[in-house]
Amino acid sequence: MAREAGTGKTSVSRYLNGETQVLSEDLRQRIEAAIQRLNYRPNQMARGLKRGRNRLLGMLVADLTNPYTIEVLQGVEAACHALGYMPLICHAANEIEMERRFVQLLTTYRVEGLIVNALGAEEAVLRPLRGGGIPAVLVDRTVEGFDADLVGLDNRGAVSLGVQHLLDQGFDAIQFIVQPFQQVSSRRERERAFREAMAARGRPAERAVVLDPNDAASTERALAEIAARIDAVHSRGGKRLALFVANAPVALIVARHLRTQFGAAWQERAALLSIDDPEWAELIGITTIRQPTYDIGYKAVEFVHERIEGVTGDARVVLLPGTLVERASTMHVIEAAS
């Protein structure tokens, strides 16, 4: 490059590192022309390693098949582009051992920071990040014993919004449905928030139905329990039971079951509301509480960038509000067909 431009290596290095103010206009033009003739593309990884930076951000996700994760990734990618990072996505497929392996792998890649949407069960899985001095930001769920910035949904506010909507529509029987929640903080928060929201309004809260999509027997039991509750409420005056589902993957299973069990007119027997707003919800008219997924992903990158740049202090928590999207599935209470 220096030979092609008729100058020394130091001048070319200054040009490539943005120190063009110390170069004459003629020299800048010669170097630029040499770059064009040689079709030169700098090796950003090598340059970054030389400066102790590689601009790689890791993102560890528990479930890439969940629409929530895909939508968060859109915000992550946009923020990475704006701030000059390259995201490195690792899918743990809801396996703790996979999370452990990916954390070890990302530390060997010397990522500058990590965004974690993990299973949330074991602090020990993420401990190598501390030893490697890698800043991490948690998305959606905390990890007990692992102190880090967190960006997610205001679960209490979202559940309260949903409960109030159902009560305003005239439903006095509401059944909460959630995946196994003991090991995942966001699910625990939603289950607890439902009980608190009902109690605050002087309404009894039935025990949550727990549905595990990864366990066929659990799913079958949960769906049978839901069907029994629908029939019980219907038999006491023909009213519909309102089903409040904690996330979209479970809501899809429930919606399919309702269609199979009660046919095309299933909404005469049960109302359905879900946290998350996947595309299919609009197609069949499901009321949802939309999460600000893009903003969650974008803010997570901003937080990890600030930590990389030296921001210190206590862990920060940003909980963003959900938005109620009203559709036909929770229209005012109607009498079921006899």
Backbone as numpy.savetxt, mean C-alpha at the origin, in Angstrom:
# Nx Ny Nz CAx CAy CAz Cx Cy Cz
37.19 9.99 -24.75 36.36 11.19 -24.75 37.23 12.45 -24.75
38.25 12.46 -23.86 39.14 13.62 -23.79 39.89 13.81 -25.10
40.36 12.68 -25.67 41.08 12.75 -26.93 40.17 13.29 -28.03
38.93 12.82 -28.09 37.98 13.24 -29.12 37.67 14.73 -29.01
37.64 15.24 -27.76 37.32 16.66 -27.54 38.55 17.55 -27.59
39.73 16.93 -27.66 40.96 17.72 -27.70 41.25 18.43 -26.40
41.00 17.75 -25.28 41.23 18.37 -23.97 41.71 17.30 -23.00
41.81 17.65 -21.74 42.28 16.70 -20.74 41.13 16.00 -20.02
41.49 14.91 -19.29 40.48 14.14 -18.57 39.81 14.95 -17.47
40.56 15.86 -16.86 39.99 16.66 -15.77 38.84 17.52 -16.26
39.02 18.12 -17.44 37.95 18.98 -17.99 36.70 18.17 -18.32
36.91 16.97 -18.90 35.76 16.11 -19.21 35.05 15.69 -17.93
35.82 15.35 -16.89 35.23 14.94 -15.62 34.41 16.07 -15.02
34.94 17.30 -15.10 34.19 18.45 -14.57 32.89 18.65 -15.33
32.94 18.48 -16.64 31.73 18.64 -17.46 30.68 17.60 -17.06
31.11 16.34 -16.95 30.17 15.27 -16.64 29.60 15.38 -15.23
30.34 16.02 -14.33 29.86 16.19 -12.96 29.13 17.51 -12.75
28.85 18.22 -13.85 28.04 19.43 -13.76 28.81 20.69 -13.39
30.14 20.63 -13.38 30.94 21.81 -13.02 31.28 22.62 -14.27
30.26 22.91 -15.06 30.49 23.56 -16.35 30.88 25.03 -16.21
30.62 25.63 -15.05 30.91 27.06 -14.88 32.40 27.36 -14.91
33.23 26.32 -14.68 34.68 26.54 -14.68 35.28 26.31 -16.07
34.44 25.93 -17.04 34.92 25.65 -18.39 34.53 26.78 -19.33
35.37 27.02 -20.32 35.05 28.05 -21.31 33.91 27.56 -22.20
33.23 28.50 -22.86 32.14 28.15 -23.75 32.63 27.25 -24.88
33.80 27.57 -25.43 34.35 26.76 -26.52 34.62 25.33 -26.08
35.19 25.18 -24.86 35.50 23.85 -24.36 34.22 23.05 -24.09
33.22 23.71 -23.53 31.94 23.02 -23.28 31.34 22.50 -24.59
31.40 23.31 -25.63 30.83 22.91 -26.93 31.61 21.74 -27.52
32.95 21.74 -27.37 33.75 20.64 -27.90 33.46 19.32 -27.18
33.31 19.40 -25.87 32.99 18.19 -25.10 31.60 17.68 -25.47
30.64 18.59 -25.60 29.29 18.19 -25.98 29.28 17.53 -27.35
30.03 18.09 -28.28 30.11 17.51 -29.63 30.74 16.12 -29.59
31.76 15.95 -28.76 32.40 14.64 -28.63 31.43 13.61 -28.05
30.63 14.04 -27.08 29.62 13.14 -26.49 28.65 12.68 -27.56
28.21 13.60 -28.42 27.26 13.26 -29.47 27.88 12.31 -30.49
29.12 12.58 -30.89 29.77 11.74 -31.90 30.01 10.32 -31.38
30.38 10.22 -30.11 30.68 8.90 -29.53 29.45 8.20 -28.96
28.31 8.93 -28.99 27.07 8.39 -28.41 27.32 7.92 -26.98
28.00 8.76 -26.22 28.43 8.40 -24.87 27.26 8.44 -23.90
27.14 7.41 -23.07 26.16 7.36 -21.99 26.91 7.00 -20.71
26.93 7.90 -19.73 27.69 7.63 -18.50 27.11 6.45 -17.73
27.97 5.67 -17.10 27.55 4.56 -16.25 27.17 5.14 -14.88
25.86 5.34 -14.69 25.40 5.99 -13.47 25.74 5.16 -12.23
25.69 3.83 -12.35 26.01 2.99 -11.19 27.46 3.18 -10.77
28.36 3.15 -11.74 29.78 3.32 -11.42 30.05 4.70 -10.84
29.44 5.74 -11.43 29.63 7.09 -10.91 29.08 7.22 -9.50
27.92 6.58 -9.28 27.32 6.65 -7.96 28.16 5.95 -6.91
28.68 4.76 -7.25 29.51 4.03 -6.30 30.78 4.80 -5.97
31.33 5.50 -6.95 32.53 6.30 -6.70 32.26 7.40 -5.69
31.03 7.94 -5.73 30.65 9.01 -4.80 29.98 8.45 -3.54
29.88 7.11 -3.43 29.21 6.52 -2.30 27.70 6.52 -2.43
27.17 6.76 -3.62 25.73 6.79 -3.88 25.43 5.95 -5.11
24.29 5.25 -5.08 23.89 4.52 -6.29 22.46 4.81 -6.73
21.74 5.62 -5.94 20.38 6.06 -6.26 19.40 4.90 -6.36
19.70 3.78 -5.73 18.77 2.65 -5.71 17.91 2.70 -4.45
16.60 2.58 -4.63 15.67 2.45 -3.51 15.02 1.08 -3.59
15.09 0.33 -2.52 14.41 -0.95 -2.48 12.97 -0.77 -2.03
12.08 -1.62 -2.52 10.71 -1.68 -2.01 10.34 -3.13 -1.81
10.05 -3.48 -0.57 9.68 -4.84 -0.20 8.17 -4.88 0.01
7.48 -5.67 -0.81 6.02 -5.74 -0.71 5.59 -7.15 -0.34
4.54 -7.23 0.46 4.05 -8.53 0.90 3.26 -9.24 -0.18
2.44 -8.48 -0.93 1.53 -9.12 -1.89 1.36 -8.24 -3.12
2.07 -8.57 -4.17 2.01 -7.79 -5.40 0.73 -8.03 -6.18
-0.04 -9.04 -5.82 -1.31 -9.30 -6.51 -2.44 -8.44 -5.95
-2.21 -7.78 -4.84 -3.23 -6.92 -4.23 -3.28 -5.59 -4.98
-4.45 -5.17 -5.47 -4.55 -3.89 -6.19 -4.00 -2.71 -5.38
-4.13 -2.77 -4.06 -3.59 -1.71 -3.20 -2.10 -1.54 -3.46
-1.37 -2.64 -3.49 0.08 -2.58 -3.69 0.43 -1.97 -5.04
-0.27 -2.38 -6.07 -0.01 -1.86 -7.42 -0.24 -0.36 -7.47
-1.30 0.12 -6.81 -1.60 1.54 -6.82 -0.58 2.34 -6.02
-0.12 1.79 -4.89 0.94 2.44 -4.12 2.21 2.54 -4.96
2.51 1.49 -5.71 3.70 1.48 -6.56 3.70 2.62 -7.57
2.52 3.01 -8.05 2.45 4.12 -9.00 2.97 5.40 -8.37
2.60 5.64 -7.12 3.12 6.80 -6.41 4.61 6.69 -6.13
5.06 5.49 -5.78 6.48 5.26 -5.53 7.30 5.55 -6.78
6.87 5.03 -7.91 7.61 5.22 -9.16 7.64 6.68 -9.57
6.53 7.39 -9.39 6.49 8.81 -9.74 7.45 9.61 -8.88
7.47 9.34 -7.59 8.37 10.06 -6.69 9.82 9.71 -6.96
10.10 8.44 -7.25 11.47 8.04 -7.59 11.94 8.79 -8.83
11.08 8.89 -9.83 11.43 9.61 -11.05 11.71 11.08 -10.75
10.88 11.68 -9.92 11.05 13.10 -9.60 12.32 13.36 -8.80
12.70 12.41 -7.95 13.84 12.61 -7.06 15.11 11.92 -7.54
15.05 11.26 -8.69 16.24 10.68 -9.28 16.66 9.33 -8.73
15.69 8.54 -8.28 16.00 7.20 -7.77 15.51 6.12 -8.74
16.11 4.95 -8.62 15.67 3.78 -9.36 15.07 2.79 -8.37
13.75 2.47 -8.48 13.16 1.53 -7.53 13.52 0.09 -7.87
13.78 -0.68 -6.84 14.07 -2.11 -6.97 13.00 -2.86 -6.18
12.05 -3.48 -6.88 10.87 -4.07 -6.25 11.11 -5.54 -5.92
10.80 -5.92 -4.68 10.93 -7.31 -4.23 9.58 -7.79 -3.69
9.08 -8.89 -4.24 7.76 -9.42 -3.87 7.94 -10.63 -2.96
7.50 -10.51 -1.71 7.69 -11.58 -0.73 6.59 -12.63 -0.77
5.53 -12.39 -1.53 4.44 -13.37 -1.71 3.89 -13.87 -0.37
3.79 -12.95 0.60 3.23 -13.27 1.92 4.00 -14.38 2.64
5.32 -14.42 2.40 6.17 -15.43 3.05 7.25 -14.72 3.87
7.26 -15.01 5.18 8.26 -14.40 6.06 9.68 -14.73 5.60
9.92 -15.98 5.21 11.26 -16.38 4.79 11.69 -15.62 3.55
10.76 -15.35 2.63 11.08 -14.55 1.45 11.43 -13.13 1.85
10.70 -12.57 2.81 11.04 -11.24 3.30 12.46 -11.21 3.84
12.82 -12.21 4.63 14.16 -12.28 5.21 15.23 -12.32 4.12
15.01 -13.15 3.11 15.99 -13.28 2.02 16.13 -11.98 1.24
15.00 -11.32 0.98 15.06 -10.08 0.20 15.74 -8.96 0.98
15.50 -8.89 2.29 16.18 -7.86 3.09 17.69 -8.07 3.04
18.13 -9.31 3.17 19.57 -9.61 3.08 20.10 -9.25 1.69
19.33 -9.57 0.65 19.76 -9.26 -0.71 19.88 -7.76 -0.93
18.89 -7.01 -0.45 18.90 -5.56 -0.65 20.05 -4.89 0.08
20.44 -5.42 1.23 21.58 -4.85 1.93 22.87 -5.10 1.16
22.98 -6.26 0.50 24.18 -6.53 -0.30 24.21 -5.65 -1.55
23.04 -5.26 -2.06 22.99 -4.35 -3.20 23.27 -2.90 -2.79
23.39 -2.67 -1.49 23.69 -1.35 -0.96 22.65 -0.32 -1.39
21.38 -0.69 -1.31 20.34 0.29 -1.60 20.47 1.43 -0.61
20.11 2.63 -1.07 20.25 3.80 -0.20 19.13 3.89 0.83
17.99 3.31 0.51 16.85 3.32 1.43 15.89 2.22 1.04
14.92 1.97 1.92 13.97 0.88 1.68 12.58 1.29 2.12
11.60 0.99 1.27 10.19 1.17 1.60 9.62 -0.22 1.85
8.95 -0.38 2.98 8.54 -1.72 3.42 7.03 -1.79 3.60
6.40 -2.66 2.82 5.01 -3.04 3.04 5.04 -4.54 3.35
5.43 -4.85 4.59 5.76 -6.22 4.96 4.58 -6.92 5.61
4.77 -8.22 5.88 3.75 -8.97 6.60 3.53 -8.40 7.99
4.59 -7.82 8.56 4.43 -7.13 9.83 4.59 -8.00 11.06
5.10 -9.20 10.91 5.11 -10.12 12.04 6.40 -10.07 12.86
7.55 -9.89 12.21 8.81 -10.08 12.90 9.77 -8.92 12.69
10.14 -8.29 13.79 11.14 -7.22 13.73 12.49 -7.77 13.31
12.78 -9.02 13.69 14.09 -9.61 13.39 14.35 -9.66 11.89
13.29 -9.76 11.09 13.46 -9.82 9.64 14.09 -8.53 9.12
13.71 -7.40 9.72 14.18 -6.10 9.24 15.42 -5.60 9.97
15.86 -6.32 10.98 16.98 -5.86 11.80 18.26 -5.60 11.00
18.57 -6.39 9.95 19.80 -6.10 9.19 19.85 -4.69 8.61
18.70 -4.07 8.40 18.70 -2.70 7.88 19.37 -1.75 8.85
19.13 -1.97 10.14 19.74 -1.12 11.15 21.26 -1.28 11.14
21.70 -2.54 11.07 23.14 -2.78 11.06 23.81 -2.19 9.84
23.09 -2.14 8.72 23.65 -1.58 7.50 23.46 -0.09 7.37
22.80 0.53 8.35 22.58 1.97 8.29 21.65 2.40 7.17
20.73 1.52 6.77 19.82 1.82 5.66 18.51 2.36 6.21
18.14 3.60 5.88 16.86 4.14 6.36 15.68 3.42 5.72
14.64 3.20 6.50 13.45 2.50 6.00 12.20 3.28 6.36
11.21 3.19 5.50 9.88 3.77 5.75 8.86 2.66 5.60
7.95 2.56 6.55 6.91 1.54 6.53 5.66 2.08 5.84
5.01 1.24 5.06 3.77 1.59 4.37 2.65 0.71 4.90
1.56 1.34 5.33 0.31 0.67 5.70 0.34 0.02 7.07
1.45 -0.61 7.45 1.45 -1.40 8.68 2.76 -1.26 9.43
2.68 -1.29 10.74 3.86 -1.21 11.58 4.47 -2.60 11.76
5.70 -2.62 12.24 6.36 -3.86 12.64 6.80 -3.67 14.08
6.25 -4.46 14.98 6.51 -4.28 16.40 8.01 -4.35 16.69
8.50 -3.33 17.41 9.90 -3.28 17.78 10.79 -2.63 16.75
10.23 -2.27 15.58 11.02 -1.65 14.52 10.55 -0.21 14.37
11.36 0.72 14.85 11.00 2.14 14.90 11.37 2.80 13.57
10.37 3.23 12.82 10.62 3.84 11.51 9.44 4.73 11.14
9.68 5.63 10.19 8.59 6.45 9.66 7.51 5.55 9.08
6.26 6.01 9.18 5.11 5.24 8.68 4.20 6.15 7.87
3.77 5.66 6.70 2.76 6.35 5.89 1.65 5.35 5.60
0.41 5.76 5.82 -0.70 4.84 5.56 -2.04 5.52 5.65
-3.07 4.71 5.69 -4.44 5.19 5.79 -4.79 5.49 7.25
-5.61 6.50 7.44 -6.20 6.74 8.76 -7.30 5.69 8.94
-6.93 4.54 9.48 -7.87 3.42 9.58 -9.06 3.73 10.46
-8.81 4.38 11.58 -9.92 4.71 12.48 -10.92 5.64 11.78
-10.41 6.66 11.11 -11.29 7.58 10.40 -12.04 6.91 9.27
-11.36 6.02 8.54 -12.00 5.34 7.40 -13.12 4.42 7.87
-12.87 3.66 8.93 -13.89 2.75 9.44 -15.07 3.53 10.00
-14.79 4.60 10.73 -15.86 5.44 11.26 -16.72 6.01 10.14
-16.07 6.43 9.05 -16.78 6.95 7.89 -17.72 5.90 7.31
-17.23 4.66 7.20 -18.06 3.59 6.66 -19.23 3.23 7.56
-18.97 3.13 8.86 -20.03 2.81 9.81 -21.12 3.88 9.79
-20.70 5.14 9.80 -21.69 6.22 9.80 -22.53 6.20 8.53
-21.90 5.91 7.40 -22.64 5.83 6.14 -23.70 4.73 6.21
-23.34 3.57 6.71 -24.29 2.46 6.78 -25.44 2.77 7.73
-25.13 3.38 8.87 -26.19 3.75 9.81 -27.10 4.82 9.21
-26.50 5.78 8.51 -27.30 6.83 7.86 -28.24 6.24 6.82
-27.83 5.13 6.21 -28.66 4.48 5.20 -29.74 3.59 5.81
-29.74 3.50 7.14 -30.81 2.76 7.81 -30.46 1.36 8.24
-29.23 0.94 8.08 -28.83 -0.41 8.50 -28.54 -0.41 10.01
-29.16 -1.34 10.72 -28.82 -1.47 12.14 -28.09 -2.77 12.44
-27.95 -3.62 11.43 -27.18 -4.86 11.56 -26.00 -4.79 10.59
-24.80 -4.69 11.15 -23.59 -4.56 10.34 -22.61 -5.65 10.75
-22.12 -6.39 9.77 -21.15 -7.47 10.03 -19.80 -7.08 9.44
-18.77 -7.07 10.30 -17.42 -6.75 9.84 -16.71 -8.03 9.42
-16.00 -7.98 8.29 -15.29 -9.14 7.74 -13.84 -8.74 7.48
-12.90 -9.55 7.95 -11.50 -9.17 7.88 -10.64 -10.43 7.72
-9.46 -10.26 7.12 -8.48 -11.35 7.10 -7.90 -11.54 8.50
-7.21 -12.66 8.76 -6.57 -12.84 10.06 -5.78 -11.59 10.44
-6.08 -11.05 11.62 -5.60 -9.70 11.92 -4.61 -9.60 13.08
-4.32 -10.68 13.77 -3.48 -10.57 14.95 -2.06 -10.12 14.64
-1.53 -10.49 13.47 -0.14 -10.19 13.14 0.03 -8.98 12.21
-1.06 -8.36 11.79 -0.97 -7.24 10.84 -1.64 -6.02 11.45
-0.86 -4.98 11.70 -1.35 -3.84 12.47 -2.54 -3.14 11.83
-2.53 -2.97 10.51 -3.63 -2.25 9.86 -4.94 -3.02 9.99
-4.88 -4.34 9.90 -6.10 -5.15 10.08 -6.58 -5.08 11.52
-5.65 -5.13 12.48 -6.03 -5.00 13.90 -6.71 -3.67 14.14
-6.14 -2.61 13.57 -6.70 -1.28 13.77 -8.11 -1.18 13.20
-8.34 -1.77 12.04 -9.68 -1.71 11.43 -10.69 -2.51 12.24
-10.30 -3.68 12.72 -11.22 -4.49 13.53 -11.55 -3.76 14.82
-10.54 -3.19 15.48 -10.78 -2.46 16.72 -11.60 -1.20 16.46
-11.29 -0.50 15.37 -12.01 0.73 15.03 -13.49 0.45 14.77
-13.80 -0.71 14.19 -15.20 -1.05 13.96 -15.94 -1.20 15.28
-15.35 -1.94 16.22 -16.00 -2.11 17.51 -16.18 -0.78 18.22
-15.16 0.07 18.15 -15.23 1.37 18.81 -16.27 2.28 18.15
-16.33 2.24 16.82 -17.29 3.09 16.10 -18.72 2.69 16.42
-18.98 1.40 16.50 -20.32 0.93 16.84 -20.67 1.29 18.28
-19.72 1.09 19.19 -19.97 1.41 20.60 -20.22 2.90 20.79
-19.47 3.73 20.08 -19.63 5.18 20.20 -21.01 5.64 19.76
-21.66 4.84 18.93 -23.00 5.18 18.44 -24.09 4.36 19.13
-23.69 3.69 20.21 -24.66 2.94 20.99 -25.20 1.71 20.30
-24.41 1.12 19.40 -24.86 -0.06 18.65 -24.00 -1.26 19.03
-24.61 -2.44 19.11 -23.82 -3.64 19.40 -22.98 -4.03 18.18
-21.80 -4.57 18.44 -20.92 -5.03 17.35 -20.78 -6.54 17.43
-21.22 -7.22 16.39 -21.04 -8.67 16.32 -19.55 -8.99 16.18
-19.17 -10.18 16.65 -17.79 -10.64 16.46 -17.45 -10.64 14.97
-16.26 -10.16 14.63 -15.85 -10.10 13.23 -15.75 -11.50 12.63
-16.14 -11.62 11.38 -15.92 -12.86 10.63 -14.51 -12.79 10.05
-13.70 -13.80 10.33 -12.31 -13.84 9.84 -12.24 -14.77 8.64
-11.81 -14.22 7.51 -11.72 -14.98 6.26 -10.29 -14.94 5.75
-9.68 -16.10 5.63 -8.30 -16.19 5.14 -8.30 -16.69 3.69
-8.03 -15.81 2.72 -8.07 -16.22 1.31 -7.06 -17.31 0.97
-6.03 -17.48 1.81 -5.01 -18.49 1.54 -5.33 -19.84 2.19
-6.50 -19.95 2.81 -6.89 -21.19 3.49 -8.30 -21.53 3.03
-8.43 -22.55 2.20 -9.73 -22.90 1.62 -10.75 -23.25 2.70
-10.33 -23.98 3.73 -11.26 -24.36 4.79 -11.75 -23.14 5.56
-10.82 -22.21 5.85 -11.19 -20.98 6.54 -12.17 -20.17 5.71
-11.91 -20.08 4.42 -12.79 -19.32 3.53 -14.19 -19.93 3.51
-14.25 -21.25 3.41 -15.56 -21.93 3.36 -16.34 -21.69 4.65
-15.66 -21.79 5.79 -16.34 -21.56 7.08 -16.84 -20.12 7.18
-16.00 -19.18 6.77 -16.38 -17.77 6.86 -17.58 -17.46 5.97
-17.58 -17.98 4.76 -18.69 -17.73 3.84 -19.98 -18.36 4.36
-19.87 -19.53 4.97 -21.06 -20.17 5.55 -21.60 -19.33 6.71
-20.69 -18.77 7.50 -21.10 -17.93 8.62 -21.78 -16.66 8.12
-21.24 -16.08 7.06 -21.85 -14.88 6.48 -23.25 -15.19 5.95
-23.40 -16.30 5.25 -24.71 -16.68 4.71 -25.72 -16.89 5.83
-25.28 -17.50 6.93 -26.18 -17.73 8.06 -26.61 -16.41 8.68
-25.69 -15.46 8.79 -26.02 -14.14 9.35 -27.01 -13.41 8.44
-26.82 -13.50 7.13 -27.74 -12.86 6.19 -29.14 -13.43 6.35
-29.23 -14.75 6.43 -30.53 -15.40 6.58 -31.19 -15.03 7.91
-30.37 -14.95 8.97 -30.92 -14.63 10.29 -31.52 -13.23 10.31
-30.80 -12.27 9.74 -31.31 -10.89 9.70 -32.54 -10.81 8.81
-32.51 -11.49 7.68 -33.64 -11.48 6.74 -34.89 -12.06 7.39
-34.71 -13.09 8.19 -35.87 -13.73 8.82 -36.50 -12.86 9.89
-35.77 -11.85 10.37 -36.31 -10.96 11.39 -36.86 -9.68 10.76
-37.70 -9.81 9.78 -38.37 -8.63 9.24 -37.98 -8.27 7.83
-37.22 -9.11 7.16 -36.93 -8.87 5.75 -35.90 -7.81 5.46
-35.17 -7.35 6.48 -34.14 -6.34 6.26 -32.85 -6.97 5.73
-32.01 -6.12 5.14 -30.72 -6.60 4.65 -29.64 -6.45 5.71
-28.72 -7.36 5.72 -27.52 -7.24 6.55 -26.49 -6.44 5.76
-25.83 -5.49 6.43 -24.75 -4.74 5.79 -23.43 -5.43 6.10
-22.68 -5.76 5.07 -21.37 -6.38 5.20 -20.29 -5.32 4.99
-19.47 -5.11 6.00 -18.38 -4.13 5.93 -17.08 -4.92 5.86
-16.43 -4.88 4.70 -15.25 -5.72 4.45 -13.98 -4.87 4.55
-12.94 -5.44 5.17 -11.75 -4.67 5.50 -10.83 -4.38 4.33
-10.92 -5.14 3.23 -10.09 -4.83 2.06 -10.66 -5.47 0.80
-10.10 -5.09 -0.35 -10.65 -5.50 -1.64 -10.52 -7.00 -1.93
-9.39 -7.65 -1.64 -9.31 -9.09 -1.94 -10.40 -9.90 -1.26
-10.70 -9.58 -0.01 -11.77 -10.29 0.69 -13.13 -9.88 0.14
-13.29 -8.60 -0.19 -14.57 -8.13 -0.74 -14.91 -8.86 -2.04
-13.91 -9.14 -2.86 -14.16 -9.85 -4.12 -14.66 -11.27 -3.85
-14.04 -11.94 -2.88 -14.48 -13.29 -2.52 -15.92 -13.26 -2.02
-16.23 -12.29 -1.18 -17.58 -12.18 -0.62 -18.59 -11.87 -1.72
-18.26 -10.94 -2.63 -19.18 -10.57 -3.71 -19.47 -11.77 -4.61
-18.45 -12.55 -4.93 -18.66 -13.75 -5.75 -19.58 -14.75 -5.05
-19.36 -14.90 -3.75 -20.19 -15.83 -2.98 -21.64 -15.37 -2.95
-21.87 -14.08 -2.74 -23.23 -13.56 -2.70 -23.94 -13.80 -4.03
-23.21 -13.59 -5.12 -23.80 -13.82 -6.44 -24.16 -15.30 -6.62
-23.28 -16.17 -6.18 -23.54 -17.61 -6.30 -24.70 -18.04 -5.39
-24.71 -17.50 -4.18 -25.70 -17.92 -3.19 -27.10 -17.38 -3.47
-27.17 -16.11 -3.90 -28.47 -15.46 -4.01 -28.82 -15.01 -5.42
-27.92 -15.23 -6.38 -28.21 -14.87 -7.76 -27.99 -13.40 -8.05
-28.44 -12.98 -9.23 -28.19 -11.61 -9.68 -28.80 -10.56 -8.77
-29.85 -10.94 -8.04 -30.53 -9.98 -7.15 -29.97 -10.04 -5.72
-28.69 -10.41 -5.56 -28.13 -10.58 -4.22 -28.18 -9.32 -3.38
-28.20 -8.15 -4.03 -28.22 -6.91 -3.26 -29.55 -6.68 -2.55
-30.56 -7.51 -2.86 -31.80 -7.46 -2.09 -31.65 -8.16 -0.74
-30.60 -8.95 -0.59 -30.39 -9.71 0.64 -29.27 -9.14 1.50
-28.31 -8.46 0.88 -27.17 -7.96 1.65 -26.62 -6.70 1.00
-26.18 -5.78 1.84 -25.45 -4.61 1.37 -23.96 -4.89 1.52
-23.14 -4.23 0.72 -21.70 -4.50 0.76 -20.92 -3.20 0.65
-19.98 -3.03 1.59 -19.08 -1.87 1.59 -17.68 -2.38 1.87
-16.70 -1.84 1.14 -15.32 -2.31 1.31 -14.34 -1.15 1.40
-13.35 -1.30 2.26 -12.17 -0.43 2.18 -11.35 -0.89 0.97
-10.82 0.07 0.22 -10.16 -0.11 -1.09 -11.20 0.14 -2.18
-10.74 0.63 -3.30 -11.65 0.93 -4.42 -11.08 0.36 -5.72
-11.09 -0.97 -5.87 -10.58 -1.57 -7.11 -11.50 -1.27 -8.28
-11.00 -1.45 -9.50 -11.79 -1.13 -10.69 -13.08 -1.93 -10.76
-13.05 -3.19 -10.34 -14.25 -4.02 -10.45 -15.38 -3.52 -9.58
-15.08 -2.77 -8.51 -16.14 -2.28 -7.62 -17.11 -1.37 -8.35
-16.58 -0.55 -9.25 -17.45 0.34 -10.01 -18.33 -0.45 -10.97
-17.80 -1.52 -11.53 -18.56 -2.30 -12.52 -19.81 -2.93 -11.93
-19.73 -3.36 -10.65 -20.90 -4.01 -10.06 -21.54 -3.16 -8.97
-21.11 -1.91 -8.86 -21.79 -0.97 -7.97 -21.55 -1.17 -6.50
-20.29 -1.43 -6.10 -19.96 -1.63 -4.69 -19.51 -0.30 -4.07
-20.13 0.08 -2.97 -19.68 1.25 -2.22 -18.33 0.95 -1.58
-17.42 1.92 -1.66 -16.07 1.70 -1.15 -15.58 2.91 -0.36
-14.49 2.69 0.35 -13.72 3.78 0.94 -12.37 3.76 0.25
-12.18 4.74 -0.62 -10.98 4.77 -1.45 -9.78 5.24 -0.64
-8.71 4.47 -0.70 -7.47 4.87 -0.04 -6.67 5.80 -0.95
-5.95 6.77 -0.38 -5.10 7.66 -1.18 -3.78 6.97 -1.52
-3.88 5.88 -2.28 -2.73 5.00 -2.49 -1.56 5.69 -3.18
-1.85 6.49 -4.21 -0.78 7.19 -4.92 -0.03 8.11 -3.95
-0.78 8.86 -3.15 -0.16 9.79 -2.21 0.63 9.05 -1.14
0.14 7.88 -0.72 0.87 7.09 0.26 2.24 6.68 -0.30
2.25 6.18 -1.53 3.52 5.78 -2.15 4.46 6.95 -2.35
3.91 8.06 -2.81 4.75 9.24 -3.08 5.36 9.77 -1.78
4.53 9.86 -0.74 5.02 10.38 0.54 6.07 9.46 1.15
5.91 8.16 0.97 6.89 7.22 1.51 8.27 7.46 0.90
8.31 7.71 -0.41 9.60 8.00 -1.06 10.16 9.32 -0.56
9.32 10.32 -0.40 9.80 11.60 0.12 10.40 11.42 1.51
9.76 10.64 2.35 10.27 10.40 3.70 11.63 9.71 3.66
11.76 8.65 2.86 13.03 7.92 2.84 14.12 8.79 2.22
13.76 9.62 1.23 14.72 10.56 0.64 15.25 11.53 1.70
14.34 12.05 2.53 14.76 12.98 3.57 15.70 12.31 4.57
15.44 11.06 4.90 16.33 10.34 5.81 17.70 10.10 5.16
17.70 9.77 3.87 18.96 9.58 3.15 19.78 10.86 3.17
19.09 11.99 3.03 19.77 13.29 2.99 20.17 13.80 4.37
19.87 13.04 5.42 20.38 13.39 6.74 19.37 13.85 7.76
18.08 13.86 7.42 17.07 14.25 8.40 17.06 13.23 9.54
17.11 13.72 10.77 17.10 12.85 11.94 15.88 13.16 12.79
15.79 12.52 13.93 14.66 12.77 14.83 13.78 11.55 14.97
12.74 11.71 15.78 11.82 10.61 16.05 11.11 10.15 14.79
10.64 8.92 14.83 9.88 8.37 13.71 8.61 9.19 13.49
8.33 9.45 12.23 7.16 10.25 11.85 6.03 9.33 11.39
4.80 9.74 11.67 3.63 8.98 11.24 2.70 9.91 10.48
2.39 9.56 9.24 1.43 10.31 8.43 0.30 9.36 8.05
-0.90 9.67 8.52 -2.09 8.87 8.21 -3.02 9.72 7.36
-3.26 9.29 6.15 -4.05 10.06 5.19 -5.50 9.59 5.19
-6.45 10.51 4.97 -7.87 10.14 5.05 -8.35 9.36 3.83
-9.31 8.48 4.06 -9.98 7.79 2.96 -11.16 8.61 2.46
-11.69 8.23 1.30 -12.82 8.93 0.68 -13.95 7.95 0.42
-15.14 8.29 0.89 -16.31 7.43 0.66 -16.78 7.58 -0.78
-16.93 6.45 -1.46 -17.45 6.42 -2.84 -18.77 5.65 -2.79
-19.87 6.38 -2.82 -21.20 5.75 -2.69 -21.66 5.15 -4.01
-22.09 3.90 -3.93 -22.66 3.22 -5.10 -23.89 2.44 -4.65
-24.45 1.66 -5.58 -25.76 1.05 -5.36 -25.79 0.03 -4.23
-24.65 -0.58 -3.90 -24.68 -1.70 -2.95 -25.09 -1.29 -1.54
-25.05 0.01 -1.22 -25.48 0.45 0.11 -26.59 1.49 0.03
-27.37 1.44 -1.02 -28.52 2.34 -1.09 -29.44 2.06 0.09
-30.33 3.00 0.37 -31.17 2.91 1.56 -31.80 1.53 1.69
-32.07 1.15 2.93 -32.60 -0.17 3.23 -33.88 -0.41 2.44
-33.94 -1.57 1.78 -35.14 -1.94 1.04 -35.70 -3.24 1.58
-36.97 -3.44 1.38 -37.57 -4.69 1.81 -37.16 -5.80 0.84
-36.72 -6.91 1.37 -36.34 -8.03 0.51 -37.59 -8.63 -0.12
-37.40 -9.20 -1.30 -38.53 -9.85 -1.96 -38.97 -11.05 -1.16
-40.30 -11.25 -1.08 -40.78 -12.39 -0.31 -40.58 -13.68 -1.07
